[in-house]
Structures are given as structure tokens and as C-alpha cells.
Amino acid sequence: MKASNLWRTLTREQRRAWNVWAKNNQVLLDDGNVRRVSGRKAMTMVLRNRAVAGEAENATVLPAAAEWLSGALSLNDAGPFTENEGYVGFRVMVALTEATKWFVWATPPVNDTELNPHRRLRFVKCMSLGVIAQGELVPNLGPDYEPVCGSWDGPGVDGAWPVNTYVWFRVHQYANGQLSPGVVMKGLIAVQL
């Protein structure tokens, strides 16, 4: 059953609970904006996030309050780079002491002539990470990036680009249907890390 149709199956108290939750919490919409919406729309977005994250789409369970990690992922000394099979991903800046999930959007390679790269962001993956020490790289997202955004290799030797070329990312931590505020990052595509 479509998530939006599940609303009709909820009791009056369950609908009221969703409406209260929606008044106090913002959700990420398809256009990339984060805002407060109706209880029905909030439920639909939460259930969709749960499905993408591989979790049960239980409409009777509202998201619990979440504590978000700040500055956990970065592009510092992480890429993207093109040497050998290349790498698209992030460096862990705050030790991940328990499993986390992250929703990742990215652009195809763009240069400085792109005036609004954010409009080119495409959903790449819900990335599941286990315990990772500070300073480590996350697993390569290249195999997930390429079918969505194309190759990040440039036309030059070892994938070099003739002008500075970037991949923009937007990353949200995930917890029980909710997404943290997004972090936008701009990564210069280099040949070597």
C-alpha cells in the first residue's frame, strides 16, 4: 500500500500524534527544502526514508528524538580522485562508535561555470557505516555514484580535468525515518589523493 494511503488506516489518535509530530519537526522534501508540513505529508516522507534505509515502514511508529553528529564526515583529503579505480567518498572526522546511516546526494562533475550546482544534486545512496575510527575513509561510493551521475574521470591522463572540476555533495544523517540538517560539501576532483 502506498504510504500516503496508509493515513486512512490510522486511528484518530495516531493521526493526531502525526500532526503534533509534524508541527514540531521539519522534513526534507523532494525539492531539497526542509520545512514543516502536514501530519500526512510528514508520515509519507518518514515512511519513504525508512524504505530507502531498508527499515520497516510502520506508520504507527513516530520517529523518536535523534541526536545528530556534527562534522562527522568531510572531504578533507578524501577526494574525489581518479587514480586507478578512483574514489568518491568521505573522511570520518569524528569517530563513529556505533552504526550510522547517511543519505548522500551528489552532482555530476561541474566546473566554475555552473551557476547553481545544487539544482544538479541527485540521490546516490543510503550509506550504512559501522564503527569507524577518526581519520579513516568511508568505503568507496564510486560504484553507486557512477550510474547516477556519470564518470568523474576527466579526459586527461589518469582522469585529469583541464580546468578545476568539482563534485558537490549534500549529506544527511539518518535515524528512524528522520534526516538531520544537510551538510553541503564541494570536492575538487584530483588525480591522486
GROMACS elastic network, one bead per residue, 0.5 to 0.9 nm:
[ bonds ]
;  ai    aj funct       b0    kb
    1     4     6  0.83901   500
    1     5     6  0.66543   500
    1     6     6  0.68977   500
    2     5     6  0.53074   500
    2     6     6  0.66351   500
    2    44     6  0.86896   500
    3     6     6  0.52285   500
    3     7     6  0.74558   500
    3    43     6  0.76996   500
    3    44     6  0.53087   500
    3    45     6  0.84333   500
    3    47     6  0.65381   500
    3    48     6  0.73886   500
    3    57     6  0.81387   500
    3    59     6  0.79792   500
    4     7     6  0.59526   500
    4     8     6  0.84175   500
    4    40     6  0.69691   500
    4    41     6  0.74447   500
    4    43     6  0.77538   500
    4    44     6  0.54463   500
    5     8     6  0.59953   500
    5     9     6  0.76322   500
    5    44     6  0.89149   500
    6     9     6  0.52367   500
    6    10     6  0.68440   500
    6    44     6  0.85577   500
    6    59     6  0.70265   500
    7    10     6  0.54906   500
    7    11     6  0.86972   500
    7    15     6  0.72979   500
    7    40     6  0.63744   500
    7    43     6  0.80174   500
    7    44     6  0.85362   500
    7    59     6  0.79298   500
    8    11     6  0.80426   500
    8    15     6  0.89255   500
   10    13     6  0.79695   500
   10    14     6  0.57448   500
   10    15     6  0.61859   500
   10    59     6  0.78221   500
   10    60     6  0.73165   500
   11    14     6  0.51165   500
   11    15     6  0.62723   500
   11    16     6  0.85761   500
   12    15     6  0.51829   500
   12    16     6  0.61364   500
   12    17     6  0.86131   500
   13    17     6  0.61094   500
   13    18     6  0.86994   500
   14    17     6  0.50006   500
   14    18     6  0.63345   500
   14    19     6  0.86775   500
   14    59     6  0.87770   500
   14    60     6  0.66249   500
   14    61     6  0.88944   500
   15    18     6  0.51169   500
   15    19     6  0.62104   500
   15    20     6  0.86769   500
   15    39     6  0.70835   500
   15    40     6  0.77385   500
   16    19     6  0.50107   500
   16    20     6  0.61971   500
   16    21     6  0.85523   500
   16    39     6  0.78869   500
   17    20     6  0.51581   500
   17    21     6  0.61162   500
   17    22     6  0.85676   500
   17    39     6  0.81321   500
   17    62     6  0.79176   500
   18    22     6  0.60068   500
   18    23     6  0.86087   500
   18    38     6  0.83828   500
   18    40     6  0.71704   500
   18    42     6  0.74894   500
   18    43     6  0.67745   500
   18    60     6  0.89477   500
   18    62     6  0.70174   500
   19    22     6  0.50738   500
   19    23     6  0.62961   500
   19    24     6  0.88818   500
   19    37     6  0.88765   500
   19    38     6  0.63440   500
   19    40     6  0.73866   500
   19    42     6  0.82849   500
   20    23     6  0.51934   500
   20    24     6  0.65983   500
   20    25     6  0.88064   500
   20    39     6  0.73036   500
   21    24     6  0.53352   500
   21    25     6  0.60650   500
   21    39     6  0.71330   500
   21    42     6  0.83261   500
   21    62     6  0.76385   500
   21    63     6  0.84499   500
   22    25     6  0.51790   500
   22    26     6  0.67621   500
   22    27     6  0.81992   500
   22    36     6  0.61826   500
   22    37     6  0.61425   500
   22    38     6  0.60871   500
   22    39     6  0.51007   500
   22    40     6  0.85306   500
   22    41     6  0.85009   500
   22    42     6  0.59408   500
   22    43     6  0.82794   500
   23    26     6  0.78427   500
   23    36     6  0.63454   500
   23    37     6  0.73744   500
   23    38     6  0.76256   500
   23    39     6  0.77702   500
   24    36     6  0.76454   500
   25    35     6  0.80049   500
   25    36     6  0.62505   500
   25    37     6  0.86580   500
   25    42     6  0.87205   500
   26    34     6  0.59876   500
   26    37     6  0.71783   500
   26    42     6  0.80845   500
   26   178     6  0.89282   500
   27    33     6  0.82878   500
   27    34     6  0.53620   500
   27    35     6  0.56410   500
   27    36     6  0.63047   500
   27    37     6  0.74318   500
   27    42     6  0.64918   500
   27    45     6  0.71085   500
   27    46     6  0.78400   500
   27   178     6  0.71983   500
   27   179     6  0.72740   500
   28    31     6  0.81465   500
   28    32     6  0.61886   500
   28    33     6  0.58438   500
   28    35     6  0.67880   500
   28    36     6  0.89557   500
   28    45     6  0.76516   500
   28   178     6  0.84671   500
   28   179     6  0.70524   500
   28   180     6  0.88898   500
   28   181     6  0.85251   500
   29    32     6  0.54752   500
   29    33     6  0.55083   500
   29    34     6  0.60494   500
   29    35     6  0.76194   500
   29    45     6  0.74924   500
   30    33     6  0.73824   500
   31    34     6  0.87674   500
   31   119     6  0.88580   500
   32   118     6  0.89933   500
   32   119     6  0.89808   500
   32   121     6  0.89974   500
   34   181     6  0.80081   500
   36    42     6  0.79599   500
   37    40     6  0.81410   500
   37    41     6  0.61410   500
   37    42     6  0.60756   500
   38    41     6  0.52426   500
   38    42     6  0.60708   500
   38    43     6  0.85477   500
   39    42     6  0.50398   500
   39    43     6  0.60613   500
   39    44     6  0.85638   500
   40    43     6  0.51776   500
   40    44     6  0.62490   500
   40    45     6  0.87708   500
   41    44     6  0.50202   500
   41    45     6  0.62384   500
   41    46     6  0.86119   500
   42    45     6  0.51879   500
   42    46     6  0.60997   500
   42    47     6  0.85428   500
   43    46     6  0.51338   500
   43    47     6  0.60414   500
   43    48     6  0.84846   500
   43    59     6  0.69320   500
   43    62     6  0.81221   500
   44    47     6  0.52748   500
   44    48     6  0.61632   500
   44    49     6  0.86859   500
   44    59     6  0.85795   500
   45    48     6  0.50871   500
   45    49     6  0.61925   500
   45    50     6  0.86379   500
   45   177     6  0.78245   500
   45   178     6  0.86182   500
   46    49     6  0.51236   500
   46    50     6  0.62272   500
   46    51     6  0.87147   500
   46    57     6  0.83374   500
   46    59     6  0.87506   500
   46    62     6  0.85461   500
   46    63     6  0.79362   500
   46   176     6  0.79379   500
   46   178     6  0.61400   500
   46   179     6  0.87907   500
   47    50     6  0.50129   500
   47    51     6  0.62338   500
   47    52     6  0.87204   500
   47    55     6  0.89167   500
   47    56     6  0.81493   500
   47    57     6  0.50602   500
   47    58     6  0.71600   500
   47    59     6  0.69137   500
   47   177     6  0.63065   500
   48    51     6  0.50732   500
   48    52     6  0.62809   500
   48    53     6  0.86043   500
   48    57     6  0.74940   500
   48   177     6  0.76373   500
   49    52     6  0.51402   500
   49    53     6  0.61487   500
   49    54     6  0.86348   500
   49    55     6  0.85696   500
   49    57     6  0.86962   500
   49   174     6  0.82834   500
   49   176     6  0.82674   500
   49   177     6  0.50891   500
   49   178     6  0.71178   500
   49   179     6  0.81377   500
   50    53     6  0.50175   500
   50    54     6  0.61868   500
   50    56     6  0.64105   500
   50    57     6  0.58715   500
   50    58     6  0.87157   500
   50   174     6  0.89725   500
   50   175     6  0.86812   500
   50   176     6  0.66057   500
   50   178     6  0.82576   500
   51    54     6  0.50425   500
   51    55     6  0.55439   500
   51    56     6  0.66253   500
   51    57     6  0.60983   500
   51   177     6  0.85122   500
   52    55     6  0.75638   500
   52   103     6  0.89660   500
   52   125     6  0.85661   500
   52   126     6  0.68193   500
   53    56     6  0.89722   500
   53   101     6  0.76001   500
   53   102     6  0.87939   500
   53   103     6  0.84153   500
   53   126     6  0.59921   500
   53   127     6  0.84494   500
   53   128     6  0.84849   500
   53   174     6  0.80920   500
   53   176     6  0.88495   500
   53   177     6  0.81482   500
   54    57     6  0.88979   500
   54   126     6  0.89300   500
   55    58     6  0.88100   500
   55   176     6  0.81213   500
   55   177     6  0.85900   500
   57    60     6  0.89853   500
   57    61     6  0.87700   500
   57   177     6  0.87830   500
   58    61     6  0.57879   500
   58    62     6  0.85261   500
   59    62     6  0.73431   500
   61    64     6  0.87119   500
   62   176     6  0.83971   500
   62   177     6  0.85084   500
   63    66     6  0.82389   500
   63   175     6  0.79787   500
   63   176     6  0.55515   500
   63   177     6  0.62811   500
   63   178     6  0.67818   500
   64   175     6  0.85649   500
   64   176     6  0.72346   500
   64   178     6  0.88538   500
   65   175     6  0.89499   500
   66   175     6  0.66937   500
   66   176     6  0.84385   500
   66   178     6  0.81396   500
   66   180     6  0.84962   500
   67   175     6  0.88900   500
   67   180     6  0.87570   500
   68   173     6  0.69964   500
   68   174     6  0.86675   500
   68   175     6  0.87226   500
   68   180     6  0.63550   500
   68   181     6  0.86499   500
   69    72     6  0.59514   500
   69    94     6  0.81327   500
   69   173     6  0.77338   500
   69   180     6  0.87314   500
   70    73     6  0.84688   500
   70    94     6  0.81469   500
   71    74     6  0.71253   500
   71    92     6  0.86674   500
   71    93     6  0.65956   500
   71    94     6  0.69447   500
   71   183     6  0.85228   500
   72    91     6  0.83311   500
   72    92     6  0.57209   500
   72    95     6  0.75305   500
   72    96     6  0.78550   500
   72   134     6  0.87557   500
   73    76     6  0.89016   500
   73    90     6  0.58525   500
   73    91     6  0.56585   500
   73    93     6  0.55917   500
   73    94     6  0.74280   500
   73   138     6  0.89302   500
   73   171     6  0.85647   500
   74    77     6  0.84691   500
   74    78     6  0.75510   500
   74    89     6  0.87393   500
   74    90     6  0.53886   500
   74    91     6  0.52313   500
   74    92     6  0.64936   500
   74    93     6  0.64974   500
   74   185     6  0.76241   500
   75    79     6  0.62277   500
   75    80     6  0.79931   500
   75    89     6  0.73848   500
   75    90     6  0.51541   500
   75    91     6  0.60132   500
   75    92     6  0.89167   500
   75   185     6  0.71513   500
   75   186     6  0.77208   500
   75   187     6  0.62382   500
   76    79     6  0.75202   500
   76    90     6  0.76975   500
   76    91     6  0.65669   500
   76    93     6  0.88683   500
   76   187     6  0.85451   500
   77    80     6  0.89248   500
   77    90     6  0.84815   500
   77    91     6  0.72483   500
   77   193     6  0.62771   500
   78    81     6  0.78828   500
   78    87     6  0.80660   500
   78    88     6  0.77344   500
   78    89     6  0.64814   500
   78    90     6  0.54360   500
   78    91     6  0.55996   500
   78   137     6  0.69054   500
   78   187     6  0.84777   500
   78   193     6  0.65101   500
   79    82     6  0.84872   500
   79    86     6  0.88179   500
   79    87     6  0.65638   500
   79    88     6  0.61524   500
   79    89     6  0.67689   500
   79    90     6  0.74425   500
   79    91     6  0.89781   500
   79   187     6  0.63686   500
   79   188     6  0.69307   500
   79   189     6  0.63174   500
   79   190     6  0.67335   500
   79   191     6  0.88620   500
   79   192     6  0.80456   500
   79   193     6  0.60194   500
   80    86     6  0.74504   500
   80    87     6  0.55067   500
   80    89     6  0.66598   500
   80    90     6  0.85499   500
   80   142     6  0.89148   500
   80   152     6  0.79634   500
   80   166     6  0.82924   500
   80   167     6  0.74856   500
   80   187     6  0.63111   500
   80   188     6  0.67149   500
   80   189     6  0.50140   500
   80   190     6  0.64803   500
   80   191     6  0.84557   500
   80   192     6  0.87449   500
   80   193     6  0.78042   500
   81    86     6  0.53784   500
   81    87     6  0.53855   500
   81    88     6  0.68727   500
   81   152     6  0.81265   500
   81   153     6  0.82418   500
   81   159     6  0.85255   500
   81   188     6  0.82605   500
   81   189     6  0.53722   500
   81   191     6  0.50537   500
   81   192     6  0.55351   500
   81   193     6  0.59749   500
   82    85     6  0.67144   500
   82    87     6  0.65207   500
   82    88     6  0.87666   500
   82   152     6  0.71617   500
   82   153     6  0.57573   500
   82   154     6  0.81326   500
   82   158     6  0.65351   500
   82   159     6  0.54788   500
   82   160     6  0.73796   500
   82   189     6  0.73694   500
   82   190     6  0.64076   500
   82   192     6  0.65936   500
   82   193     6  0.85892   500
   83    86     6  0.50554   500
   83    87     6  0.80649   500
   83   153     6  0.88644   500
   83   158     6  0.57276   500
   83   159     6  0.70139   500
   83   160     6  0.88717   500
   83   190     6  0.82780   500
   83   191     6  0.51348   500
   83   192     6  0.55617   500
   83   193     6  0.81827   500
   84    87     6  0.87785   500
   84   158     6  0.75119   500
   84   191     6  0.89476   500
   85   142     6  0.86344   500
   86   140     6  0.84589   500
   86   142     6  0.73153   500
   86   152     6  0.85750   500
   86   153     6  0.82178   500
   86   159     6  0.89776   500
   86   191     6  0.81961   500
   86   192     6  0.84753   500
   87   139     6  0.87845   500
   87   140     6  0.55511   500
   87   141     6  0.70701   500
   87   142     6  0.57846   500
   87   193     6  0.87211   500
   88   139     6  0.86555   500
   88   140     6  0.56046   500
   88   141     6  0.51770   500
   88   143     6  0.87333   500
   88   145     6  0.75309   500
   88   152     6  0.86678   500
   89   137     6  0.72761   500
   89   138     6  0.62119   500
   89   139     6  0.69789   500
   89   140     6  0.56154   500
   89   141     6  0.55701   500
   89   142     6  0.75700   500
   90   136     6  0.86249   500
   90   137     6  0.58127   500
   90   138     6  0.57039   500
   90   139     6  0.83406   500
   90   140     6  0.84816   500
   90   141     6  0.89590   500
   91   134     6  0.80542   500
   91   135     6  0.60009   500
   91   136     6  0.56732   500
   91   138     6  0.61808   500
   92    95     6  0.66022   500
   92    96     6  0.76608   500
   92   132     6  0.73059   500
   92   133     6  0.71504   500
   92   134     6  0.53018   500
   92   135     6  0.52449   500
   92   136     6  0.55308   500
   92   137     6  0.61168   500
   92   138     6  0.69771   500
   93    96     6  0.88338   500
   93   133     6  0.84994   500
   93   134     6  0.52376   500
   93   135     6  0.56920   500
   93   136     6  0.80278   500
   94   132     6  0.88703   500
   94   133     6  0.76319   500
   94   134     6  0.51887   500
   94   135     6  0.77845   500
   95    98     6  0.89972   500
   95   131     6  0.76886   500
   95   132     6  0.59542   500
   95   135     6  0.78336   500
   95   136     6  0.87651   500
   96    99     6  0.71799   500
   96   100     6  0.76541   500
   96   129     6  0.82329   500
   96   130     6  0.73240   500
   96   131     6  0.51280   500
   96   132     6  0.50576   500
   96   133     6  0.63270   500
   96   134     6  0.73354   500
   97   100     6  0.89610   500
   97   130     6  0.78899   500
   97   131     6  0.50204   500
   97   132     6  0.68003   500
   97   133     6  0.78015   500
   98   129     6  0.84290   500
   98   130     6  0.61666   500
   98   131     6  0.51498   500
   98   132     6  0.82411   500
   99   128     6  0.72683   500
   99   129     6  0.55802   500
   99   131     6  0.58149   500
   99   132     6  0.87545   500
  100   127     6  0.83274   500
  100   128     6  0.59749   500
  100   129     6  0.53135   500
  100   130     6  0.64650   500
  100   131     6  0.82842   500
  100   173     6  0.74650   500
  100   174     6  0.73090   500
  100   175     6  0.79262   500
  101   126     6  0.65413   500
  101   127     6  0.54933   500
  101   129     6  0.60651   500
  101   130     6  0.87269   500
  101   172     6  0.86380   500
  101   173     6  0.59985   500
  101   174     6  0.52499   500
  101   175     6  0.72445   500
  102   125     6  0.80603   500
  102   126     6  0.54788   500
  102   128     6  0.64913   500
  102   129     6  0.79812   500
  102   171     6  0.65850   500
  102   172     6  0.55436   500
  102   174     6  0.53690   500
  102   175     6  0.87947   500
  102   179     6  0.83845   500
  103   123     6  0.77192   500
  103   124     6  0.78471   500
  103   125     6  0.59865   500
  103   127     6  0.62159   500
  103   128     6  0.89509   500
  103   170     6  0.82490   500
  103   171     6  0.57247   500
  103   172     6  0.52010   500
  103   173     6  0.63308   500
  103   174     6  0.66569   500
  103   179     6  0.78803   500
  104   122     6  0.84821   500
  104   123     6  0.61088   500
  104   124     6  0.56244   500
  104   125     6  0.54487   500
  104   126     6  0.62674   500
  104   127     6  0.71226   500
  104   169     6  0.69713   500
  104   170     6  0.59924   500
  104   172     6  0.67286   500
  104   173     6  0.88638   500
  105   121     6  0.56991   500
  105   122     6  0.50894   500
  105   124     6  0.52356   500
  105   125     6  0.72701   500
  105   168     6  0.82753   500
  105   169     6  0.55258   500
  105   170     6  0.50746   500
  105   171     6  0.63714   500
  105   172     6  0.88435   500
  106   118     6  0.87458   500
  106   120     6  0.77624   500
  106   122     6  0.54026   500
  106   123     6  0.65941   500
  106   124     6  0.65311   500
  106   145     6  0.76472   500
  106   148     6  0.87725   500
  106   149     6  0.73992   500
  106   167     6  0.66168   500
  106   168     6  0.55221   500
  106   170     6  0.64101   500
  106   171     6  0.86973   500
  107   110     6  0.74816   500
  107   117     6  0.71160   500
  107   118     6  0.75683   500
  107   119     6  0.84949   500
  107   120     6  0.53115   500
  107   122     6  0.61331   500
  107   123     6  0.89252   500
  107   148     6  0.89295   500
  107   149     6  0.62745   500
  107   166     6  0.85595   500
  107   167     6  0.55783   500
  107   168     6  0.53792   500
  107   169     6  0.66879   500
  108   120     6  0.72857   500
  108   121     6  0.78285   500
  108   122     6  0.84660   500
  108   145     6  0.87227   500
  108   146     6  0.87195   500
  108   148     6  0.82876   500
  108   150     6  0.62802   500
  108   151     6  0.77935   500
  108   152     6  0.72362   500
  108   166     6  0.82748   500
  108   167     6  0.62203   500
  108   168     6  0.79751   500
  109   149     6  0.79047   500
  109   150     6  0.81721   500
  109   151     6  0.79879   500
  109   152     6  0.59238   500
  109   153     6  0.86929   500
  109   154     6  0.89162   500
  109   165     6  0.61172   500
  109   166     6  0.53822   500
  109   167     6  0.50819   500
  109   168     6  0.80316   500
  109   189     6  0.80827   500
  110   113     6  0.77430   500
  110   114     6  0.63006   500
  110   117     6  0.73287   500
  110   164     6  0.86122   500
  110   165     6  0.54067   500
  110   166     6  0.52872   500
  110   167     6  0.64157   500
  110   168     6  0.81949   500
  111   114     6  0.59721   500
  111   163     6  0.72393   500
  111   164     6  0.60311   500
  111   166     6  0.59728   500
  111   167     6  0.87169   500
  112   115     6  0.73172   500
  112   163     6  0.87997   500
  112   164     6  0.74148   500
  112   165     6  0.73334   500
  112   166     6  0.83056   500
  114   117     6  0.58464   500
  116   119     6  0.60228   500
  116   120     6  0.77885   500
  117   120     6  0.54206   500
  117   121     6  0.71709   500
  117   167     6  0.89553   500
  117   168     6  0.71669   500
  118   121     6  0.54147   500
  118   168     6  0.74844   500
  118   169     6  0.86050   500
  118   170     6  0.86556   500
  119   122     6  0.86277   500
  120   168     6  0.88435   500
  121   149     6  0.88526   500
  121   168     6  0.74418   500
  121   169     6  0.72855   500
  121   170     6  0.76567   500
  122   148     6  0.71194   500
  122   149     6  0.73312   500
  123   126     6  0.85986   500
  123   145     6  0.89866   500
  123   148     6  0.77589   500
  124   127     6  0.89683   500
  124   141     6  0.84805   500
  124   144     6  0.62080   500
  124   145     6  0.57617   500
  124   146     6  0.89131   500
  124   147     6  0.87342   500
  124   148     6  0.63893   500
  124   149     6  0.81444   500
  125   141     6  0.82578   500
  125   144     6  0.67645   500
  125   145     6  0.80369   500
  126   174     6  0.85240   500
  127   141     6  0.84514   500
  129   132     6  0.75155   500
  129   138     6  0.75167   500
  129   139     6  0.84531   500
  132   135     6  0.85579   500
  132   136     6  0.67087   500
  132   137     6  0.84545   500
  132   138     6  0.79854   500
  133   136     6  0.58419   500
  133   137     6  0.89998   500
  134   137     6  0.88141   500
  137   140     6  0.82390   500
  138   141     6  0.83054   500
  140   143     6  0.73749   500
  140   144     6  0.86011   500
  141   144     6  0.53493   500
  141   145     6  0.59043   500
  141   146     6  0.86264   500
  142   146     6  0.59494   500
  142   147     6  0.89669   500
  142   151     6  0.86194   500
  142   152     6  0.87248   500
  143   146     6  0.57484   500
  143   147     6  0.72975   500
  144   147     6  0.62431   500
  144   148     6  0.70772   500
  144   149     6  0.89262   500
  145   148     6  0.55112   500
  145   149     6  0.58031   500
  145   150     6  0.70783   500
  145   151     6  0.80429   500
  145   152     6  0.88554   500
  146   149     6  0.52894   500
  146   151     6  0.52681   500
  146   152     6  0.75566   500
  147   150     6  0.58026   500
  147   151     6  0.81773   500
  149   152     6  0.82438   500
  150   153     6  0.89758   500
  151   154     6  0.81449   500
  152   159     6  0.78975   500
  152   166     6  0.88028   500
  152   167     6  0.80969   500
  152   189     6  0.74650   500
  153   156     6  0.83250   500
  153   158     6  0.78095   500
  153   160     6  0.67974   500
  153   161     6  0.75800   500
  153   189     6  0.83446   500
  153   191     6  0.86240   500
  154   157     6  0.81340   500
  154   158     6  0.79772   500
  154   162     6  0.76944   500
  154   165     6  0.86620   500
  154   189     6  0.87669   500
  155   158     6  0.83436   500
  155   159     6  0.57570   500
  155   160     6  0.63218   500
  155   161     6  0.61992   500
  155   162     6  0.78121   500
  156   159     6  0.51860   500
  156   161     6  0.59394   500
  156   162     6  0.70873   500
  157   160     6  0.56231   500
  157   161     6  0.86512   500
  157   191     6  0.87181   500
  158   191     6  0.63658   500
  159   190     6  0.83409   500
  159   191     6  0.63406   500
  160   163     6  0.88381   500
  160   189     6  0.81386   500
  160   190     6  0.68315   500
  160   191     6  0.57149   500
  161   164     6  0.66848   500
  161   165     6  0.65897   500
  161   189     6  0.78551   500
  161   190     6  0.80223   500
  161   191     6  0.85770   500
  162   165     6  0.83328   500
  164   188     6  0.68927   500
  164   189     6  0.74661   500
  164   190     6  0.87264   500
  165   187     6  0.84904   500
  165   188     6  0.59469   500
  165   189     6  0.57795   500
  165   190     6  0.84674   500
  166   186     6  0.64750   500
  166   187     6  0.53117   500
  166   189     6  0.53442   500
  166   190     6  0.89219   500
  167   185     6  0.83870   500
  167   186     6  0.59661   500
  167   187     6  0.52385   500
  167   188     6  0.66252   500
  167   189     6  0.69535   500
  168   184     6  0.71639   500
  168   185     6  0.57017   500
  168   187     6  0.61451   500
  168   188     6  0.87722   500
  169   183     6  0.79308   500
  169   184     6  0.55707   500
  169   185     6  0.51123   500
  169   186     6  0.63444   500
  169   187     6  0.78275   500
  170   182     6  0.60292   500
  170   183     6  0.54408   500
  170   185     6  0.64178   500
  171   180     6  0.86841   500
  171   181     6  0.84681   500
  171   182     6  0.54386   500
  171   183     6  0.52540   500
  171   184     6  0.65985   500
  171   185     6  0.82333   500
  172   179     6  0.56015   500
  172   180     6  0.51759   500
  172   181     6  0.61685   500
  172   183     6  0.65730   500
  173   178     6  0.82719   500
  173   179     6  0.56115   500
  173   180     6  0.51446   500
  173   181     6  0.78724   500
  173   182     6  0.79355   500
  174   177     6  0.67929   500
  174   178     6  0.57142   500
  174   180     6  0.64508   500
  175   178     6  0.53008   500
  175   179     6  0.65666   500
  175   180     6  0.81514   500
  176   179     6  0.85406   500
  179   182     6  0.79219   500
  180   183     6  0.88208   500
  187   190     6  0.89193   500
  189   192     6  0.88910   500
  190   193     6  0.69187   500
